[in-house]
């Protein structure tokens, strides 16, 4: 939950929305069971964060400059609401607190990677909603430690987030910085959380209205709800292929974080296989832009978000990503086609935006209540 200048998440490959979809839609072949015999069993950590579901009171001590012995320390008190999303594959944490500098709110998304057996956490600050964090790690002996590389006062540091002292009704979250490669750590953020109440099963804050009066913050109001989705996927984009595969599925869109963001959950089946994905969209009132980021069950981190603006019930997001070993431009567009219908498309360009090849088409019809 830091407020430092965020460094980019370090990945071997930069994963875009479409590359996530491609990974999710591949046919899964059975593993060679003989090759797995004798290998040590890696523990399933997918339930490590189950302890924190609920509504919590938080008392925070924040050290403004952890590396300075004379640094000011501010104290805040507030409420943290943590709920499972995406069928339990992820956790969404919403925090609001008050202190000497006023009201503060944040949003964290936790994702589990079943391949690496690790969790990731990414964070948004309501005052400057640019995705930060990207901490990755795991639980051992009832203690969780996630790490990231970041900057503080323009200098490179390591960041460590720790979940400890876990009981059914309390736990502690501590964030520490190191500027010597992890030899010594200095506490920057320390929060004691005590349970206020359990989370109602149906609580998704879906009815929350956007807090901003900016019309751009309402750009996705038309998209809220449950939709039947008919999708077509170009199997081999940017190869000259004309082979498409169809999927039939459902998309559910809800407001989260007091209406500042939308959570999109999709599941479909067809000749392209079984596809599940989650998208987080959030509004930046400073730039009047929306951001879009995707995840799939087999990828436990978010990639670099697409960024764009919405005009006349149409939103276009752009990003530059590495696809099949080459840097290409990516465009994801969604627009309203009627009172109860919408469409989205994704396209690639490998010539600097001169031409675009559409590789996903999704047509949505609002589900009847």
C-alpha positions in Angstrom: 0.0 0.0 0.0 2.9 2.3 -0.6 2.7 5.7 -2.3 6.2 5.6 -3.9 6.9 6.1 -7.6 6.0 2.7 -9.0 8.4 0.6 -11.1 7.1 -1.6 -13.8 6.3 -5.2 -13.0 9.2 -7.3 -14.0 8.2 -10.2 -16.3 10.0 -12.4 -18.7 7.4 -11.4 -21.3 5.1 -8.4 -21.2 1.7 -10.0 -21.2 -1.1 -8.1 -22.9 -4.8 -8.7 -22.9 -4.7 -10.8 -26.0 -1.7 -12.8 -25.0 -3.5 -13.6 -21.8 -6.5 -14.8 -23.8 -4.3 -16.9 -26.1 -2.7 -18.6 -23.1 -6.1 -19.3 -21.6 -7.6 -20.7 -24.7 -4.9 -23.2 -25.6 -5.8 -26.9 -25.5 -4.4 -28.5 -22.3 -2.5 -31.7 -22.9 -2.1 -34.3 -20.1 1.2 -34.1 -18.3 3.6 -37.0 -18.5 2.7 -38.7 -15.2 5.8 -40.9 -15.4 8.1 -37.8 -15.5 6.4 -36.4 -12.4 6.9 -39.5 -10.3 9.4 -38.9 -7.5 9.1 -35.1 -7.7 8.5 -33.3 -4.4 4.9 -32.1 -4.0 4.6 -28.3 -4.0 1.9 -27.0 -1.6 -1.2 -25.5 -2.9 -1.3 -21.9 -1.7 -4.5 -20.8 -3.4 -6.3 -20.5 0.0 -3.5 -18.6 1.8 -5.4 -15.3 1.9 -8.7 -16.8 2.9 -8.1 -15.6 6.5 -8.6 -11.9 5.5 -12.0 -12.1 3.9 -14.3 -9.7 5.8 -14.6 -6.2 7.1 -11.8 -5.0 9.3 -10.9 -2.0 11.4 -7.3 -0.9 10.6 -4.9 1.2 12.6 -2.0 2.4 10.5 1.4 3.9 11.4 3.1 5.3 8.3 6.7 6.5 8.4 7.1 9.2 5.7 10.8 8.5 5.2 11.8 5.1 6.5 15.5 5.8 5.9 15.6 8.9 8.1 15.7 8.4 11.9 14.1 11.9 12.2 11.1 11.1 9.9 7.6 12.1 10.8 5.2 9.3 11.5 1.5 9.7 10.8 -1.3 7.6 12.2 -4.6 6.7 10.4 -7.7 4.8 11.3 -10.2 3.3 8.9 -12.0 0.3 7.4 -10.7 -2.4 5.1 -13.2 -4.6 3.1 -11.8 -7.8 1.5 -13.9 -10.0 -0.7 -13.1 -13.0 -3.0 -13.8 -12.4 -6.7 -13.6 -14.3 -9.9 -14.9 -17.5 -8.2 -12.3 -17.2 -5.4 -9.3 -17.0 -7.7 -8.6 -13.5 -6.6 -9.1 -11.1 -3.7 -10.2 -7.5 -3.9 -9.2 -5.2 -1.0 -10.8 -1.8 -0.6 -9.4 0.5 2.1 -10.5 3.9 3.4 -8.8 5.7 6.3 -8.6 9.1 7.8 -5.5 10.9 9.3 -3.9 14.3 9.8 -3.7 14.8 6.0 -7.3 13.9 5.4 -9.2 11.1 3.8 -7.3 8.3 1.9 -8.6 5.4 -0.2 -6.9 2.5 -1.9 -7.6 -0.7 -3.9 -5.5 -3.9 -4.0 -6.0 -6.9 -6.2 -4.4 -10.2 -5.2 -3.9 -12.9 -7.8 -2.7 -16.5 -7.3 -0.4 -18.2 -9.9 -1.0 -22.0 -9.8 2.1 -22.6 -11.9 4.6 -20.8 -9.5 2.4 -21.3 -6.4 2.9 -17.6 -5.7 0.6 -14.6 -5.0 0.9 -11.1 -6.5 -0.5 -7.8 -5.2 -1.1 -4.7 -7.2 -2.3 -1.4 -5.7 -4.2 1.8 -6.7 -4.3 5.0 -4.8 -7.4 7.2 -5.2 -5.3 10.4 -5.3 -3.1 9.1 -8.1 -4.7 5.9 -9.5 -1.7 4.5 -11.4 -1.2 0.8 -10.9 1.7 0.2 -8.5 3.1 -2.6 -6.4 3.5 -5.7 -8.4 4.7 -7.5 -5.3 5.1 -11.3 -5.7 5.7 -14.0 -3.1 4.3 -16.8 -1.0 3.3 -18.0 2.5 5.5 -20.1 4.6 4.7 -21.4 8.1 1.7 -19.1 8.4 3.5 -15.9 7.3 3.2 -14.3 3.9 6.0 -12.3 2.3 5.7 -10.6 -1.1 8.5 -8.6 -2.7 9.0 -6.0 -5.4 11.7 -3.7 -6.9 10.7 0.0 -6.8 12.0 3.5 -6.4 11.8 5.9 -3.4 13.0 9.5 -3.8 14.2 8.4 -7.3 16.5 5.7 -5.8 16.1 2.0 -6.4 14.9 0.0 -3.4 13.4 -3.4 -2.6 9.9 -3.5 -1.0 8.7 -6.3 1.2 5.0 -6.8 2.3 4.5 -9.1 5.2 1.3 -10.7 6.6 1.8 -12.0 10.1 0.3 -12.5 13.6 -2.7 -14.1 11.9 -5.7 -15.2 14.0 -9.4 -15.6 13.1 -10.1 -12.0 14.2 -6.9 -10.1 13.7 -3.7 -9.9 11.6 -0.9 -7.5 10.8 0.4 -6.1 7.5 3.8 -4.5 7.4 5.6 -2.9 4.5 9.3 -2.4 4.6 12.0 -0.9 2.4 15.6 -1.9 1.8 18.3 0.1 0.0 21.1 -2.3 0.5 19.9 -5.4 -1.4 17.8 -6.8 1.5 20.4 -6.8 4.2 18.5 -4.3 6.3 14.8 -3.3 6.3 13.1 -0.2 7.5 9.3 -0.1 8.2 7.3 2.3 6.1 3.8 1.1 6.7 2.4 -0.9 9.6 -1.3 -1.8 10.0 -3.1 -3.8 12.7 -6.4 -5.1 11.5 -9.2 -6.4 13.8 -12.4 -7.9 12.5 -15.5 -5.8 12.5 -17.8 -8.3 10.8 -18.0 -11.0 8.3 -18.6 -10.2 4.7 -22.2 -10.9 3.4 -22.0 -13.5 0.7 -23.7 -11.3 -1.9 -21.8 -8.1 -1.1 -20.1 -6.9 -4.3 -20.9 -3.1 -3.9 -22.5 -3.4 -7.4 -24.8 -0.6 -6.7 -22.2 2.0 -5.7 -22.4 5.2 -7.7 -19.1 6.8 -9.0 -17.9 9.4 -6.5 -16.7 11.7 -9.3 -19.0 14.1 -11.0 -16.9 13.9 -14.1 -19.0 12.6 -17.0 -16.1 10.5 -18.2 -16.3 8.5 -14.9 -19.7 7.2 -16.1 -18.5 6.0 -19.4 -19.0 2.3 -18.6 -22.4 2.7 -16.9 -24.0 1.1 -20.0 -21.8 -2.0 -19.5 -22.9 -2.9 -16.0 -24.8 -6.1 -15.5 -24.8 -9.7 -16.9 -24.4 -10.3 -20.6 -24.6 -13.2 -23.0 -21.4 -13.1 -25.1 -20.8 -14.5 -28.5 -17.2 -14.4 -29.4 -14.9 -15.1 -32.4 -11.2 -15.5 -32.2 -8.6 -15.4 -35.0 -6.5 -18.4 -34.2 -3.1 -17.2 -35.5 -3.0 -13.3 -35.7 -0.5 -11.5 -37.8 0.3 -14.6 -39.8 -2.1 -14.2 -42.7 -4.4 -16.8 -41.2 -8.1 -16.6 -41.8 -9.1 -19.4 -39.4 -11.5 -18.3 -36.7 -13.0 -20.1 -33.7 -16.2 -19.4 -31.9 -17.1 -19.3 -28.2 -20.3 -18.9 -26.3 -20.2 -17.5 -22.8 -21.2 -15.0 -20.2 -19.8 -11.7 -19.0 -20.6 -10.1 -15.6 -19.6 -6.4 -15.0 -19.9 -4.9 -11.5 -18.8 -1.6 -9.9 -16.1 -1.8 -7.2 -14.1 0.7 -5.2 -17.0 3.1 -4.7 -17.7 3.2 -8.4 -14.1 4.3 -9.4 -13.5 0.9 -11.0 -15.3 -2.0 -12.8 -14.6 -5.7 -12.4 -15.3 -7.8 -15.5 -15.6 -11.6 -15.3 -15.9 -13.7 -18.4 -16.2 -17.4 -19.1 -16.8 -19.1 -22.5 -16.6 -22.4 -24.3 -16.3 -23.4 -27.9 -13.9 -24.7 -30.6 -11.2 -22.4 -29.1 -11.5 -24.3 -25.8 -12.5 -23.1 -22.4 -11.6 -19.5 -21.7 -11.8 -17.7 -18.3 -10.6 -14.2 -17.7 -11.0 -11.2 -15.4 -10.5 -7.6 -16.3 -10.1 -4.6 -14.0 -11.0 -1.2 -15.4 -10.4 2.0 -13.4 -10.8 5.7 -14.0 -8.1 8.3 -13.5 -9.7 11.6 -12.7 -6.4 13.5 -13.1 -6.1 12.5 -16.8 -9.8 11.8 -17.6 -8.7 8.4 -18.9 -9.7 4.8 -18.2 -7.2 2.0 -17.7 -7.8 -1.7 -18.5 -5.9 -4.8 -17.4 -6.5 -8.5 -17.8 -5.7 -11.8 -15.9 -6.3 -15.5 -16.6 -6.4 -18.4 -14.2 -2.9 -19.5 -15.2 -1.2 -16.1 -14.9 -0.9 -14.7 -11.4 0.1 -11.2 -12.3 -1.3 -8.3 -14.2 0.5 -6.9 -17.3 0.9 -3.3 -18.3 -2.6 -1.8 -18.6 -4.1 -0.4 -21.8 -5.0 3.3 -21.5 -7.7 5.2 -23.4 -10.6 7.6 -23.4 -14.3 7.2 -24.0 -16.4 9.3 -26.4 -19.9 8.8 -27.6 -20.4 5.4 -25.8 -17.2 4.1 -27.3 -13.9 3.4 -25.5 -10.6 2.7 -27.2 -7.6 1.4 -25.2 -4.1 1.3 -26.6 -0.9 -0.4 -25.5 2.4 -1.6 -27.0 3.2 -5.2 -26.2 5.4 -8.1 -27.2 3.5 -10.6 -29.2 5.2 -13.7 -30.6 8.6 -12.1 -30.0 7.8 -8.8 -31.7 6.6 -5.5 -30.4 3.2 -4.6 -31.8 0.5 -2.1 -31.0 -2.7 -3.4 -29.3 -6.1 -1.8 -29.5 -9.1 -2.9 -27.4 -12.4 -1.2 -28.2 -15.8 -1.5 -26.6 -19.0 0.4 -27.6 -22.7 0.4 -27.1 -24.8 -0.8 -30.0 -28.2 -0.6 -28.4 -30.1 -0.3 -25.1 -29.4 -4.0 -24.3 -26.4 -4.7 -26.6 -22.8 -3.9 -27.0 -19.7 -5.1 -28.9 -15.9 -5.2 -28.2 -13.0 -6.0 -30.5 -9.3 -6.4 -30.2 -6.8 -5.7 -32.9 -3.0 -5.7 -33.5 -0.9 -3.4 -35.7 2.7 -4.2 -36.6 3.2 -1.1 -38.8 2.8 1.7 -36.2 -1.0 1.9 -36.4 -1.2 2.3 -40.2 -3.3 -0.9 -40.5 -5.0 -3.0 -37.9 -5.9 -6.7 -37.9 -8.9 -7.6 -35.7 -8.4 -10.8 -33.8 -11.2 -10.9 -31.3 -14.9 -9.9 -31.8 -17.3 -10.1 -28.9 -21.0 -9.4 -29.3 -23.0 -8.9 -26.0 -26.7 -9.2 -25.3 -28.0 -8.2 -21.9 -29.2 -11.3 -20.0 -32.9 -11.2 -19.0 -33.6 -10.7 -15.4 
